[in-house]
Amino acid sequence: VIYEHYFMNYFDDIKLIAGKHLAGCQVHVKSAFPHFYTVEYIHAGRMYWRVDGGTRVVLDRPAVFWHRPGVLYEYGPADTAGWDHYYLVLRGARARRLVGNGFSMLSRDGYVFAAQPAIIREMFLQLIAMANQPAPAMRAEAVLLLERILHSTAFAPDAGVAGGCARKIMELAGRMRLAPFAEYRLDALAREMHVCIGHFRRLFRRHFGRSFYDYLLSCRMQEAAAWLVTEGLAVKEAADRAGCADQAQFSKVFKKQIGLSPKQYRQAVLTEKAASKIQP
């Protein structure tokens, strides 16, 4: 009973307050938001953007942006057509970690361009549908989607990464997320970018804040997590499919990347799904 109670409440530290899709958005905003966090997305169109009185920029391609308390945000349409706007309003300790220690670490400018716009858009649509349920209960699913958005959102290229390499690294990261268990050889990848292996490692870490192998391992464990829930694989089956003969080692790596052991993770998600079916 204690075990079930723990996992029943594992995702209680986040609440989806609201969510909406606004096509052709024309709103002008100049405000700080003291009591909640948001994760938002421009899929098409053009909008101006400024944080805490800094430099005003125009976002003219798909980008994820966010709000956190105590920061002044200014944005609105950059032309008469407006922009295709998706937003989610969040509260709770996990929302604070997700935005404050997650998205906000990607860029001090408050936005990052999206490497996979179609996928990001679909995840926002799913989250908006969850937020607008009469009694949102699918917190586990929402957390997974929000973390996938964070995971799938690449850093904006900076001056330390040449444009061509930045584009190729973003494309590589997309391939790794879509096919994490494919073979990725550092020597071949470095040759694709016309750099040595050492320089490739430095570029990748500078762009994503983590090593190439750690990023790949994260992609693989995210995929394994989906197997456990959507396909109902046993832990041993997931370990075998991942190419890990040692189930204990697989569980150790999984817990380091996901935060729970494989069994705990599946129990948490399935318990949350069961709870969402209980009508008050």
Phi, psi and chi 1 to 4 in degrees:
 res  aa     phi    psi   chi1   chi2   chi3   chi4
   1 VAL       -  -44.2  174.5      -      -      -
   2 ILE   -61.9  -41.8  -65.5  174.4      -      -
   3 TYR   -59.6  -47.7 -178.4   81.6      -      -
   4 GLU   -65.9  -38.7  -69.5 -177.1   -3.9      -
   5 HIS   -63.2  -40.5  176.3   75.4      -      -
   6 TYR   -59.1  -48.5  171.4   78.2      -      -
   7 PHE   -77.3  -24.8  -72.4  112.1      -      -
   8 MET   -61.4  -32.4  179.4   76.4   75.7      -
   9 ASN  -103.2    4.8  -66.2  -78.9      -      -
  10 TYR   -60.6  -35.2  179.4   77.2      -      -
  11 PHE  -101.0   12.9  -65.1  100.0      -      -
  12 ASP   -72.6   -8.5  -78.4   -5.3      -      -
  13 ASP   -87.1   19.8   54.3   -5.8      -      -
  14 ILE  -144.4  141.7 -169.9  168.1      -      -
  15 LYS  -133.7  132.3  -65.1 -173.4 -176.2  -59.5
  16 LEU   -87.6  107.2  -84.9   66.8      -      -
  17 ILE   -79.9  -40.7  -54.4  -58.6      -      -
  18 ALA  -162.6  162.9      -      -      -      -
  19 GLY  -162.1  146.6      -      -      -      -
  20 LYS  -160.1  152.5 -162.5  166.6 -175.1  178.1
  21 HIS  -111.1  123.4  169.8 -144.2      -      -
  22 LEU  -117.8  106.0  -59.8  171.3      -      -
  23 ALA   -80.3  137.6      -      -      -      -
  24 GLY    61.4   42.5      -      -      -      -
  25 CYS   -63.1  135.9 -174.4      -      -      -
  26 GLN  -125.7    9.2  -64.4  -80.1   -9.7      -
  27 VAL   -71.1  144.4   66.4      -      -      -
  28 HIS  -108.4  127.7  -69.6  -93.4      -      -
  29 VAL  -123.3  134.5  173.0      -      -      -
  30 LYS  -144.6   95.0 -176.9  176.6 -178.7  179.5
  31 SER  -164.0  155.9 -179.8      -      -      -
  32 ALA  -101.1  149.4      -      -      -      -
  33 PHE  -116.2   98.0  -59.6   87.3      -      -
  34 PRO   -76.0  -20.2   27.7  -34.7      -      -
  35 HIS  -119.2    2.5  -56.9  -57.8      -      -
  36 PHE  -154.3  171.2   54.6   80.1      -      -
  37 TYR  -115.4  155.3  -62.2   81.8      -      -
  38 THR  -135.0  154.9   76.5      -      -      -
  39 VAL  -126.4  126.9 -179.6      -      -      -
  40 GLU  -134.9  168.1  -48.3 -167.0   30.3      -
  41 TYR  -151.5  130.7  177.2   54.4      -      -
  42 ILE  -104.2  118.6  170.0  175.9      -      -
  43 HIS   -95.7  -30.7 -176.2   66.1      -      -
  44 ALA  -155.5  165.0      -      -      -      -
  45 GLY    89.3 -164.6      -      -      -      -
  46 ARG  -139.6  135.7  -59.2  172.9   73.8 -115.3
  47 MET  -139.7  148.4   60.9  177.2  -79.1      -
  48 TYR   -89.2  157.5   67.3   82.5      -      -
  49 TRP  -151.4  134.4  171.3  -97.0      -      -
  50 ARG  -149.6  141.3  177.6  157.5   51.4 -171.2
  51 VAL  -121.1  125.5  176.8      -      -      -
  52 ASP    50.9   42.7  -94.2  -13.6      -      -
  53 GLY    71.5   15.1      -      -      -      -
  54 GLY   -79.2 -158.4      -      -      -      -
  55 THR   -67.8  133.4  -58.1      -      -      -
  56 ARG   -83.5  128.9  177.2  166.1  161.1  161.5
  57 VAL  -123.9  163.1  -61.0      -      -      -
  58 VAL  -112.3  122.7  172.3      -      -      -
  59 LEU   -90.9  111.0  -55.2 -176.8      -      -
  60 ASP  -120.9   18.7   56.8    0.9      -      -
  61 ARG  -150.8  166.7   54.3 -168.3  169.2  108.2
  62 PRO   -53.8  131.3  -29.1   37.5      -      -
  63 ALA  -151.8  145.8      -      -      -      -
  64 VAL   -97.5  134.3  175.5      -      -      -
  65 PHE  -136.5  171.4   55.9  102.1      -      -
  66 TRP  -153.4  162.4   50.7   87.1      -      -
  67 HIS  -122.7  142.4  -63.1  139.2      -      -
  68 ARG  -136.1  154.4   53.5 -167.9  177.7   91.8
  69 PRO   -59.2  146.5  -25.6   35.4      -      -
  70 GLY    84.0    5.1      -      -      -      -
  71 VAL  -117.5  136.3  178.5      -      -      -
  72 LEU   -88.7  125.0  177.1   64.2      -      -
  73 TYR  -115.7  138.5  -63.3   93.2      -      -
  74 GLU  -130.6  126.0  -59.3  174.0   59.6      -
  75 TYR  -160.1  162.8   58.4   93.9      -      -
  76 GLY   177.2 -176.2      -      -      -      -
  77 PRO   -69.1  138.4   24.9  -33.9      -      -
  78 ALA   -90.8   -7.0      -      -      -      -
  79 ASP  -156.2 -177.5   54.8   35.5      -      -
  80 THR   -72.9  -15.4   57.7      -      -      -
  81 ALA   -80.7  -21.2      -      -      -      -
  82 GLY    73.6 -158.2      -      -      -      -
  83 TRP  -145.7  161.2   75.6   95.0      -      -
  84 ASP   -87.6  107.9 -163.9   21.5      -      -
  85 HIS  -114.6  133.3 -171.7 -177.4      -      -
  86 TYR  -126.7  133.8  -57.8   74.7      -      -
  87 TYR  -144.0  153.5   72.0   83.7      -      -
  88 LEU  -133.2  135.1  -64.0  157.4      -      -
  89 VAL  -107.6  128.0 -178.6      -      -      -
  90 LEU  -127.2  152.4  -44.7  168.7      -      -
  91 ARG  -138.2  162.8  -79.6 -177.0 -179.4  166.3
  92 GLY   112.1  165.9      -      -      -      -
  93 ALA   -63.1  -37.8      -      -      -      -
  94 ARG   -69.7  -34.2 -165.7 -174.7  -64.4 -102.9
  95 ALA   -62.0  -40.9      -      -      -      -
  96 ARG   -62.1  -43.9 -178.0  178.3   65.8 -110.8
  97 ARG   -66.9  -42.7  -66.2 -166.0  -58.6  -88.3
  98 LEU   -61.0  -45.9 -178.6   76.9      -      -
  99 VAL   -85.6  -48.9  177.7      -      -      -
 100 GLY   -70.0  -41.3      -      -      -      -
 101 ASN  -104.5   -2.9  -60.9  -31.1      -      -
 102 GLY  -110.6  -85.1      -      -      -      -
 103 PHE   -58.4  -41.7  -74.9  101.4      -      -
 104 SER   -65.1  -21.5  -65.6      -      -      -
 105 MET   -76.7  -17.0  -61.7  -59.7  -69.2      -
 106 LEU   -74.6  -35.2  -61.7 -177.4      -      -
 107 SER  -159.9  130.6  168.7      -      -      -
 108 ARG   -75.4   -9.7   59.3 -171.8  172.9 -173.7
 109 ASP   -83.0   -5.6  -63.3  -40.2      -      -
 110 GLY    84.1    9.8      -      -      -      -
 111 TYR  -154.8  157.8   71.0   90.9      -      -
 112 VAL  -142.6  144.7  -73.9      -      -      -
 113 PHE   -74.0  144.8  -68.6  115.3      -      -
 114 ALA   -87.5  130.0      -      -      -      -
 115 ALA   -80.3  -26.8      -      -      -      -
 116 GLN  -131.3   76.1  -64.7  179.3  -59.0      -
 117 PRO   -56.1  -43.6  -23.8   33.6      -      -
 118 ALA   -63.3  -39.7      -      -      -      -
 119 ILE   -69.6  -43.8  -65.4  174.5      -      -
 120 ILE   -60.3  -45.0  -64.0  -67.4      -      -
 121 ARG   -59.6  -44.3  176.5  179.5  178.1  -87.1
 122 GLU   -63.4  -40.2  178.6   58.8   31.7      -
 123 MET   -66.9  -38.1  -72.3 -168.1  -75.6      -
 124 PHE   -63.2  -41.5  -95.1   91.6      -      -
 125 LEU   -61.6  -40.7  -72.8  171.8      -      -
 126 GLN   -64.3  -42.6  -68.4 -179.7   49.9      -
 127 LEU   -67.2  -38.8  -77.6  160.8      -      -
 128 ILE   -62.7  -40.8  -71.8  168.6      -      -
 129 ALA   -62.2  -40.9      -      -      -      -
 130 MET   -63.9  -43.1  -68.3  177.9 -170.2      -
 131 ALA   -64.1  -25.1      -      -      -      -
 132 ASN  -100.7   10.7  -72.8  -66.3      -      -
 133 GLN   -68.5  150.3  -67.9  175.6    0.6      -
 134 PRO   -53.8  -38.9  -25.5   34.4      -      -
 135 ALA  -137.8   84.2      -      -      -      -
 136 PRO   -53.4  120.6  -22.9   33.2      -      -
 137 ALA  -126.6  -11.8      -      -      -      -
 138 MET   -84.0   57.5  -60.4  -62.6  -72.5      -
 139 ARG   -66.6  -36.2  -71.9 -176.5  -63.6  -85.1
 140 ALA   -61.6  -46.7      -      -      -      -
 141 GLU   -62.5  -40.0  -55.5 -104.5  -18.6      -
 142 ALA   -64.5  -43.4      -      -      -      -
 143 VAL   -60.7  -43.8  167.2      -      -      -
 144 LEU   -61.5  -43.5  -66.4  176.7      -      -
 145 LEU   -66.2  -43.0  -76.0  169.5      -      -
 146 LEU   -62.3  -41.3  -75.1  162.8      -      -
 147 GLU   -69.8  -32.1  -69.2 -178.2  -13.1      -
 148 ARG   -66.4  -38.5  -78.7 -174.0   62.5 -160.9
 149 ILE   -62.3  -45.7  -70.2  172.3      -      -
 150 LEU   -60.4  -44.9  173.7   60.0      -      -
 151 HIS   -65.2  -35.3 -176.0  -98.1      -      -
 152 SER   -87.7   -7.8  -59.6      -      -      -
 153 THR   -90.2  117.5  -56.8      -      -      -
 154 ALA   -84.7  155.4      -      -      -      -
 155 PHE   -65.2  147.7  -65.9  122.0      -      -
 156 ALA   -66.4  138.0      -      -      -      -
 157 PRO   -57.9  139.5  -22.8   33.6      -      -
 158 ASP  -115.2 -179.4   58.5   29.5      -      -
 159 ALA   -66.9  -18.5      -      -      -      -
 160 GLY   -80.8   -7.4      -      -      -      -
 161 VAL  -124.5  120.4 -177.2      -      -      -
 162 ALA   -61.8  148.5      -      -      -      -
 163 GLY   -53.3  -45.9      -      -      -      -
 164 GLY   -62.9  -44.7      -      -      -      -
 165 CYS   -66.4  -39.6  -77.4      -      -      -
 166 ALA   -59.1  -45.7      -      -      -      -
 167 ARG   -62.6  -43.1  176.1  179.4   53.8   78.0
 168 LYS   -67.7  -36.4  -69.8  177.7 -179.8  178.2
 169 ILE   -67.7  -39.7  -75.0  175.5      -      -
 170 MET   -62.8  -43.0  -60.9 -124.9  -38.7      -
 171 GLU   -63.2  -41.0  -69.0  172.6   -9.0      -
 172 LEU   -62.6  -45.1  169.9   61.5      -      -
 173 ALA   -59.5  -39.0      -      -      -      -
 174 GLY   -62.2  -42.5      -      -      -      -
 175 ARG   -63.4  -40.0  -68.2 -171.9  -12.7 -123.2
 176 MET   -66.2  -36.4  -68.2  163.6   70.5      -
 177 ARG   -70.7  -39.0  -71.1 -170.4  -65.9  -90.9
 178 LEU   -78.0  -32.4  -68.7  172.1      -      -
 179 ALA  -135.9   69.0      -      -      -      -
 180 PRO   -66.6  -22.2   23.3  -33.3      -      -
 181 PHE   -98.9    9.9  -72.9   96.5      -      -
 182 ALA   -70.5  166.6      -      -      -      -
 183 GLU   -84.2  128.5 -178.9 -179.4    5.7      -
 184 TYR  -125.9  109.4  -63.7   96.9      -      -
 185 ARG  -101.8  126.5  -68.3  177.5   47.9 -169.7
 186 LEU   -59.9  -39.3  -83.5  179.8      -      -
 187 ASP   -63.9  -41.7   56.3  -12.6      -      -
 188 ALA   -68.2  -40.3      -      -      -      -
 189 LEU   -66.6  -40.2  -65.3  170.6      -      -
 190 ALA   -63.8  -39.4      -      -      -      -
 191 ARG   -64.2  -36.4  -79.6 -161.7  -57.8  -88.1
 192 GLU   -58.1  -33.4  -75.0 -178.5   23.2      -
 193 MET   -98.2    1.2  -61.7 -175.7 -170.2      -
 194 HIS    60.8   41.5  -53.8  -71.1      -      -
 195 VAL  -133.9  165.4  -63.3      -      -      -
 196 CYS   -78.4  165.4   68.3      -      -      -
 197 ILE   -60.6  -42.3  -68.5  177.3      -      -
 198 GLY   -61.4  -42.1      -      -      -      -
 199 HIS   -68.9  -37.0 -169.5   48.5      -      -
 200 PHE   -59.6  -45.9  170.2   81.8      -      -
 201 ARG   -59.0  -43.5  -73.8 -164.2  178.4  107.7
 202 ARG   -65.3  -41.5  -72.5 -169.6  -66.9  -86.9
 203 LEU   -63.2  -42.9  -71.4  176.2      -      -
 204 PHE   -64.4  -45.5 -164.4   96.0      -      -
 205 ARG   -64.3  -40.0 -179.4  179.1  -72.7  -82.9
 206 ARG   -64.6  -35.1 -172.9 -178.6  -56.3  167.1
 207 HIS   -79.4  -36.3 -152.2   57.5      -      -
 208 PHE  -115.6   -4.1  -72.4   97.7      -      -
 209 GLY    73.7   12.9      -      -      -      -
 210 ARG  -153.8  164.1   61.8 -158.9  -52.4 -178.8
 211 SER   -71.0  161.1   72.9      -      -      -
 212 PHE   -58.1  -46.9  168.3   80.4      -      -
 213 TYR   -70.1  -34.0  -78.3  116.5      -      -
 214 ASP   -67.0  -39.2 -171.0   52.8      -      -
 215 TYR   -64.7  -43.6 -173.8   89.6      -      -
 216 LEU   -63.5  -40.8  179.0   59.8      -      -
 217 LEU   -63.6  -39.1 -159.1   55.5      -      -
 218 SER   -62.3  -44.3  175.2      -      -      -
 219 CYS   -59.6  -42.0  -67.5      -      -      -
 220 ARG   -68.1  -39.7  -72.2  178.5  171.6  174.7
 221 MET   -72.9  -31.1  -68.0  -57.7  100.3      -
 222 GLN   -63.0  -40.0  -69.4  -75.2  -13.8      -
 223 GLU   -66.9  -42.3 -178.7   78.4   -1.3      -
 224 ALA   -63.4  -36.7      -      -      -      -
 225 ALA   -60.4  -40.5      -      -      -      -
 226 ALA   -65.4  -37.6      -      -      -      -
 227 TRP   -59.6  -42.2  -63.8  -19.1      -      -
 228 LEU   -62.0  -35.2  -66.5  170.8      -      -
 229 VAL   -97.5  -52.2  176.6      -      -      -
 230 THR   -76.4  -31.1   60.6      -      -      -
 231 GLU  -106.1   -8.1  -61.4 -173.9   31.7      -
 232 GLY    66.5   27.8      -      -      -      -
 233 LEU   -68.0  144.8  -67.8 -169.2      -      -
 234 ALA   -71.1  161.1      -      -      -      -
 235 VAL   -59.3  -42.6  177.2      -      -      -
 236 LYS   -62.6  -40.5 -175.2  178.8 -174.4  -50.7
 237 GLU   -64.2  -41.0  -68.4  173.4  -36.9      -
 238 ALA   -65.4  -40.6      -      -      -      -
 239 ALA   -63.1  -44.1      -      -      -      -
 240 ASP   -62.7  -44.2  -70.7  -16.8      -      -
 241 ARG   -63.9  -33.3 -175.4 -174.6  -71.1 -171.2
 242 ALA   -77.3   -4.5      -      -      -      -
 243 GLY    82.3   23.1      -      -      -      -
 244 CYS  -112.6  110.2 -175.8      -      -      -
 245 ALA   -72.9  -24.9      -      -      -      -
 246 ASP   -95.7  105.0 -173.6  -20.7      -      -
 247 GLN   -62.1  -37.6 -178.4  178.1  -32.5      -
 248 ALA   -63.8  -40.8      -      -      -      -
 249 GLN   -66.5  -40.7  178.9   62.7   20.6      -
 250 PHE   -58.9  -46.0  170.0   79.2      -      -
 251 SER   -63.3  -37.3  -64.0      -      -      -
 252 LYS   -64.8  -45.8 -179.0  179.1  178.8 -179.8
 253 VAL   -66.3  -41.7  173.3      -      -      -
 254 PHE   -58.4  -47.3 -173.0   98.7      -      -
 255 LYS   -64.3  -37.8 -175.3  171.1 -176.2  178.0
 256 LYS   -64.4  -38.3 -178.0  178.1  178.9 -179.0
 257 GLN   -85.1  -35.9  -67.4  -67.1  -27.2      -
 258 ILE   -99.2  -29.1  -56.6  -61.7      -      -
 259 GLY   102.9  -12.8      -      -      -      -
 260 LEU  -135.0  157.5  -66.3  170.0      -      -
 261 SER   -69.3  162.5   72.4      -      -      -
 262 PRO   -54.7  -44.3  -27.2   35.4      -      -
 263 LYS   -66.1  -42.6  -70.6 -177.7  179.4  178.3
 264 GLN   -64.4  -39.8  -70.3  171.4  -23.2      -
 265 TYR   -63.5  -49.2  174.0   84.4      -      -
 266 ARG   -63.0  -42.2  178.2  164.1   52.9 -161.7
 267 GLN   -62.7  -40.3 -178.1   63.1   40.6      -
 268 ALA   -62.9  -45.8      -      -      -      -
 269 VAL   -68.4  -45.1  175.5      -      -      -
 270 LEU   -67.2  -37.1  -65.7 -179.9      -      -
 271 THR   -63.6  -41.3  -59.9      -      -      -
 272 GLU   -65.3  -40.4  179.5   66.0   20.6      -
 273 LYS   -62.8  -42.4  -76.0 -175.4  174.8 -179.1
 274 ALA   -63.2  -40.6      -      -      -      -
 275 ALA   -64.1  -33.4      -      -      -      -
 276 SER   -69.3  -19.0   71.4      -      -      -
 277 LYS   -87.2   -9.1  -63.2  177.6 -179.0  177.7
 278 ILE   -82.3  118.0  -60.6  175.1      -      -
 279 GLN   -83.9  137.2  -62.3  -61.8  -39.1      -
 280 PRO   -67.1      -   23.6  -30.7      -      -
